Amino acid sequence: MKLPKRVLALALAAFMAVTMAGCGQVKVGYFDGERVVKEAPQLKTIMDEGNEKLLAAEQEAEAALQDTAGKSEEEIQKLGQDAQRKLMGLNQQYTTRLQQTLDTALAEIATERKLDAVVDNIEGQETVILGGIDVTEDVIQKLQ
């Protein structure tokens, strides 16, 4: 079966458009996540607040579990489970808040610097080995 020249030309044009679209230069930014967490005031504030709440919740749970006089085994187990759920919820809440704050800053920097992607370049497991734009300072400044 022979394809009409028009169909063949359209298929060739579509193929070329798809392959040429990938030929542009991709701009990748990277940041040192450990350094950002240590030096960015907004992230430090969130972590400090989260750690305070977790410590208070742990102390509250310990106090509740120490006062078990007259409680059944089921009630004591329920207290332990409730405490564990509360701690996990707080941990998740602050982890999510940290991630959202960092993601917002990274999105703004990517837009400002016209980057196609921004990755965390973890020491020892570098994603960007050659090239790329270090935006660590930008992230820290954005999170003042």
C-alpha positions as CSV (number, residue, x, y, z in Angstrom):
1,M,0.0,0.0,0.0
2,K,1.4,3.4,-1.0
3,L,0.7,6.5,1.1
4,P,-0.3,9.6,-0.7
5,K,2.4,12.2,-0.9
6,R,0.3,14.7,1.1
7,V,-0.1,12.3,4.1
8,L,3.6,11.4,3.9
9,A,4.6,15.1,3.9
10,L,2.3,15.8,6.9
11,A,3.8,12.9,8.8
12,L,7.3,14.1,8.1
13,A,6.4,17.6,9.1
14,A,4.9,16.4,12.4
15,F,8.0,14.2,13.1
16,M,10.4,17.1,12.5
17,A,8.3,19.4,14.7
18,V,8.5,17.0,17.6
19,T,12.2,16.3,17.2
20,M,13.1,20.0,16.8
21,A,11.1,20.9,19.9
22,G,13.6,18.9,22.0
23,C,16.6,20.7,20.5
24,G,16.3,23.9,22.5
25,Q,18.7,24.5,25.4
26,V,17.3,23.5,28.8
27,K,18.3,25.7,31.7
28,V,18.6,23.8,35.0
29,G,19.1,25.3,38.3
30,Y,20.3,23.5,41.4
31,F,20.6,24.3,45.1
32,D,22.2,22.9,48.2
33,G,19.2,21.8,50.3
34,E,21.2,21.2,53.5
35,R,22.6,24.7,53.4
36,V,19.2,26.2,52.6
37,V,17.7,24.5,55.6
38,K,20.5,25.7,57.9
39,E,20.6,29.3,56.6
40,A,17.1,30.3,55.5
41,P,15.3,32.1,58.4
42,Q,11.8,31.2,57.2
43,L,12.6,27.5,57.2
44,K,14.4,27.8,60.6
45,T,11.3,29.4,62.1
46,I,9.0,26.7,60.8
47,M,11.4,24.0,62.1
48,D,11.8,25.6,65.5
49,E,8.0,26.0,65.9
50,G,7.4,22.5,64.8
51,N,10.1,21.1,67.2
52,E,8.5,23.1,70.1
53,K,5.0,21.7,69.3
54,L,6.4,18.2,69.0
55,L,8.3,18.5,72.3
56,A,5.1,19.8,74.1
57,A,3.0,17.0,72.6
58,E,5.6,14.4,73.7
59,Q,5.6,15.7,77.2
60,E,1.8,15.8,77.3
61,A,1.7,12.2,76.1
62,E,4.3,11.1,78.6
63,A,2.3,12.7,81.4
64,A,-0.9,11.1,80.2
65,L,0.8,7.7,80.0
66,Q,2.3,8.0,83.5
67,D,-1.1,8.7,85.0
68,T,-2.5,5.2,84.4
69,A,-3.9,4.5,87.8
70,G,-7.4,2.9,87.5
71,K,-7.2,2.7,83.7
72,S,-7.8,-0.5,81.8
73,E,-5.2,-1.9,79.4
74,E,-7.5,-0.8,76.5
75,E,-7.6,2.8,77.8
76,I,-3.8,2.9,78.1
77,Q,-3.4,1.6,74.6
78,K,-5.8,4.2,73.3
79,L,-3.9,6.9,75.0
80,G,-0.7,5.7,73.4
81,Q,-2.3,5.5,70.0
82,D,-3.8,8.9,70.3
83,A,-0.5,10.4,71.3
84,Q,1.3,8.7,68.4
85,R,-1.4,10.0,66.0
86,K,-1.0,13.5,67.3
87,L,2.8,13.4,67.0
88,M,2.6,12.0,63.4
89,G,0.0,14.7,62.5
90,L,2.2,17.5,63.8
91,N,5.2,16.1,62.1
92,Q,3.3,15.9,58.8
93,Q,1.9,19.3,59.2
94,Y,5.3,21.0,59.7
95,T,7.0,18.9,57.0
96,T,4.3,19.9,54.5
97,R,4.6,23.6,55.5
98,L,8.4,23.4,55.1
99,Q,8.0,21.8,51.6
100,Q,5.4,24.3,50.5
101,T,7.5,27.3,51.6
102,L,10.5,25.9,49.8
103,D,8.5,25.0,46.7
104,T,7.1,28.5,46.5
105,A,10.5,30.1,46.7
106,L,11.9,27.7,44.1
107,A,9.0,28.3,41.7
108,E,9.5,32.1,42.0
109,I,13.3,31.8,41.4
110,A,12.7,29.5,38.4
111,T,10.4,32.0,36.9
112,E,12.7,35.0,37.6
113,R,15.8,33.2,36.3
114,K,13.9,31.6,33.4
115,L,14.9,28.1,34.5
116,D,13.2,25.0,33.1
117,A,14.0,22.9,36.2
118,V,15.5,23.3,39.7
119,V,16.8,20.3,41.5
120,D,18.3,19.7,45.0
121,N,22.0,18.8,44.5
122,I,22.5,16.5,47.5
123,E,26.2,16.2,48.3
124,G,27.5,12.8,47.3
125,Q,24.4,12.2,45.1
126,E,24.7,15.2,42.7
127,T,22.0,15.5,40.1
128,V,23.8,18.3,38.2
129,I,27.4,17.3,37.6
130,L,28.4,19.7,34.9
131,G,26.7,23.0,34.0
132,G,23.6,24.2,35.6
133,I,23.0,27.4,37.6
134,D,23.6,27.4,41.4
135,V,20.6,29.2,42.9
136,T,21.4,28.4,46.6
137,E,22.0,32.0,47.5
138,D,18.8,33.1,45.7
139,V,16.8,30.6,47.7
140,I,18.3,31.7,51.0
141,Q,17.6,35.3,50.1
142,K,14.1,34.6,49.1
143,L,13.5,32.8,52.4
144,Q,14.7,35.7,54.6
